[in-house]
Amino acid sequence: MRPAIFLDRDGVLNHSDVRNGKPYAPTKFDDFKILSGTLEALNSLKKSGFSLVVITNQPDVGNGNVKKEIVDQMNADLISKLPIDVVKVCYHAQTEGCTCRKPEPGLILEAAAEIQLDLSKSYMIGDRWSDISAGKKAGCKTVLVDYNYSEKLVDQPDYKTASLTTAVDSIILQNMDI
């Protein structure tokens, strides 16, 4: 079983629109922009032996604010440009009570079972409290890319950092023995 890096999408891999301290996912494909340094960071993780899995909540689909096809186009763009192994998406609205929506660990556990991942040697990297809580519930180490949003953390991350690049550098240094 291999270790994995579970990655939130919006704010970690691509640009989020932050308004009044709260991040918002892009709703148009033309607004979907991969963050600088992301390809290099993910290539470093792949070379270090990690599987790369995107775990993303996309409630705008369930809320009727964006079509599923647009989100799927964004995810296909990620897969075509980055060394991603799997993308797992929760399309449910926030009020649906599903087990796949972060902070629940459903999508992490599903991906781990499908591609035989060792959660105890894996990391969840996210920019929101729900990413950290999902990673903790799944048994992963957690890394918060801290943009100082106006929301409180429910669970404390194992590491805080300012960018995906610095998160990756720390993970690679910690896991030289993989």
C-alpha positions as CSV (number, residue, x, y, z in Angstrom):
1,M,0.0,0.0,0.0
2,R,1.3,3.4,-1.0
3,P,1.1,6.7,0.8
4,A,-0.9,9.5,-0.7
5,I,-1.3,13.2,-0.7
6,F,-5.0,14.2,-0.6
7,L,-5.4,17.7,-2.0
8,D,-8.3,20.1,-1.7
9,R,-8.9,21.7,-5.1
10,D,-10.0,25.3,-4.7
11,G,-7.4,27.4,-2.9
12,V,-4.7,24.7,-2.9
13,L,-4.4,23.8,-6.6
14,N,-6.3,26.6,-8.2
15,H,-7.2,30.2,-7.4
16,S,-10.2,30.9,-5.2
17,D,-12.0,34.2,-5.1
18,V,-11.8,35.5,-1.5
19,R,-14.5,37.9,-0.4
20,N,-14.9,39.1,3.2
21,G,-12.5,36.5,4.4
22,K,-14.3,33.6,2.8
23,P,-13.1,31.6,-0.3
24,Y,-15.4,30.9,-3.2
25,A,-14.8,28.3,-6.0
26,P,-14.7,29.5,-9.6
27,T,-18.1,29.1,-11.3
28,K,-16.9,29.6,-14.9
29,F,-14.2,27.7,-16.7
30,D,-12.6,30.9,-17.8
31,D,-12.0,31.8,-14.2
32,F,-10.3,28.5,-13.4
33,K,-6.6,29.1,-13.0
34,I,-4.0,26.7,-11.6
35,L,-1.8,28.4,-9.0
36,S,1.8,29.1,-9.8
37,G,4.2,26.4,-8.6
38,T,1.6,23.7,-8.5
39,L,2.9,21.5,-11.3
40,E,6.5,21.6,-9.8
41,A,5.2,20.8,-6.3
42,L,3.1,17.8,-7.5
43,N,5.9,16.5,-9.6
44,S,8.1,16.5,-6.5
45,L,5.5,14.5,-4.6
46,K,5.2,12.0,-7.4
47,K,9.0,11.5,-7.6
48,S,8.9,10.9,-3.8
49,G,6.5,8.0,-4.2
50,F,3.1,9.6,-3.3
51,S,-0.2,8.9,-5.1
52,L,-2.0,12.2,-5.7
53,V,-5.7,12.4,-5.0
54,V,-7.9,15.5,-5.2
55,I,-10.8,15.6,-2.7
56,T,-13.2,18.5,-3.4
57,N,-16.5,19.7,-2.2
58,Q,-18.5,21.4,-5.0
59,P,-21.8,22.4,-3.3
60,D,-22.4,25.0,-6.0
61,V,-23.6,22.1,-8.2
62,G,-26.1,20.9,-5.5
63,N,-27.2,24.4,-4.8
64,G,-27.9,25.0,-8.5
65,N,-25.3,27.8,-9.0
66,V,-23.0,25.9,-11.5
67,K,-23.6,23.0,-13.8
68,K,-21.9,19.7,-13.1
69,E,-20.4,19.8,-16.6
70,I,-18.4,23.0,-15.7
71,V,-16.9,21.4,-12.6
72,D,-16.1,18.2,-14.6
73,Q,-14.4,20.4,-17.2
74,M,-12.3,22.1,-14.5
75,N,-11.3,18.7,-13.1
76,A,-10.5,17.3,-16.5
77,D,-8.2,20.4,-17.0
78,L,-6.4,19.6,-13.7
79,I,-5.9,16.0,-14.8
80,S,-4.6,17.0,-18.2
81,K,-2.1,19.5,-16.7
82,L,-1.0,17.9,-13.4
83,P,0.1,14.4,-12.3
84,I,-3.1,13.7,-10.5
85,D,-4.1,10.0,-10.0
86,V,-7.7,10.4,-9.0
87,V,-10.3,13.2,-8.5
88,K,-13.1,12.6,-6.0
89,V,-16.0,15.1,-5.9
90,C,-18.9,15.7,-3.6
91,Y,-21.6,17.6,-5.6
92,H,-24.1,17.7,-2.7
93,A,-25.4,20.9,-1.2
94,Q,-24.2,21.7,2.3
95,T,-27.5,20.7,3.8
96,E,-27.8,17.2,2.3
97,G,-26.0,15.4,5.2
98,C,-24.0,13.1,2.9
99,T,-20.9,11.1,4.1
100,C,-18.8,12.3,1.2
101,R,-18.8,16.0,1.9
102,K,-15.8,17.2,3.9
103,P,-15.5,17.4,7.0
104,E,-16.6,13.8,6.6
105,P,-13.9,11.4,5.4
106,G,-16.0,9.5,2.9
107,L,-14.2,10.5,-0.3
108,I,-10.7,9.9,1.3
109,L,-11.8,6.5,2.5
110,E,-13.3,5.6,-0.9
111,A,-10.1,6.6,-2.7
112,A,-7.9,4.7,-0.3
113,A,-9.9,1.5,-0.8
114,E,-10.0,1.9,-4.6
115,I,-6.3,2.4,-5.1
116,Q,-5.0,0.7,-1.9
117,L,-3.5,3.7,-0.1
118,D,-1.9,3.7,3.4
119,L,-3.7,6.4,5.3
120,S,-1.3,6.3,8.2
121,K,1.5,7.5,5.9
122,S,-0.7,9.9,4.0
123,Y,-1.4,13.6,4.2
124,M,-4.4,15.8,3.6
125,I,-3.5,19.3,2.4
126,G,-6.2,21.9,2.5
127,D,-7.0,25.6,3.1
128,R,-10.2,25.2,5.2
129,W,-11.2,23.7,8.5
130,S,-13.3,21.0,6.7
131,D,-10.2,19.7,4.9
132,I,-8.3,19.4,8.1
133,S,-11.2,17.7,9.9
134,A,-11.7,15.2,7.1
135,G,-8.0,14.3,7.0
136,K,-7.9,13.8,10.8
137,K,-11.0,11.6,10.7
138,A,-9.4,9.5,8.0
139,G,-6.2,9.0,10.0
140,C,-4.0,11.2,7.8
141,K,-1.5,13.8,8.8
142,T,-2.9,17.2,7.9
143,V,-1.4,20.4,6.5
144,L,-3.2,23.7,6.4
145,V,-2.3,26.2,3.7
146,D,-3.2,29.2,5.8
147,Y,-4.7,32.1,4.0
148,N,-6.2,33.6,7.3
149,Y,-9.8,33.1,6.3
150,S,-12.5,34.3,8.6
151,E,-13.4,30.9,9.9
152,K,-12.3,28.9,12.9
153,L,-10.5,25.5,12.8
154,V,-12.4,22.7,14.4
155,D,-9.3,20.4,14.5
156,Q,-5.8,21.7,14.6
157,P,-3.6,20.7,11.6
158,D,-0.3,18.9,12.1
159,Y,1.4,21.6,10.1
160,K,0.5,25.1,8.9
161,T,2.2,26.7,5.9
162,A,1.7,29.6,3.5
163,S,1.6,27.7,0.3
164,L,1.4,24.3,-1.4
165,T,5.1,24.6,-2.3
166,T,6.2,25.0,1.3
167,A,3.9,22.2,2.4
168,V,5.4,19.9,-0.2
169,D,8.9,20.8,0.8
170,S,8.1,19.9,4.5
171,I,6.4,16.6,3.6
172,I,9.3,15.5,1.4
173,L,11.8,16.3,4.1
174,Q,9.7,14.4,6.7
175,N,9.4,11.4,4.5
176,M,12.8,10.7,3.1
177,D,12.6,7.1,4.3
178,I,9.5,6.1,2.2
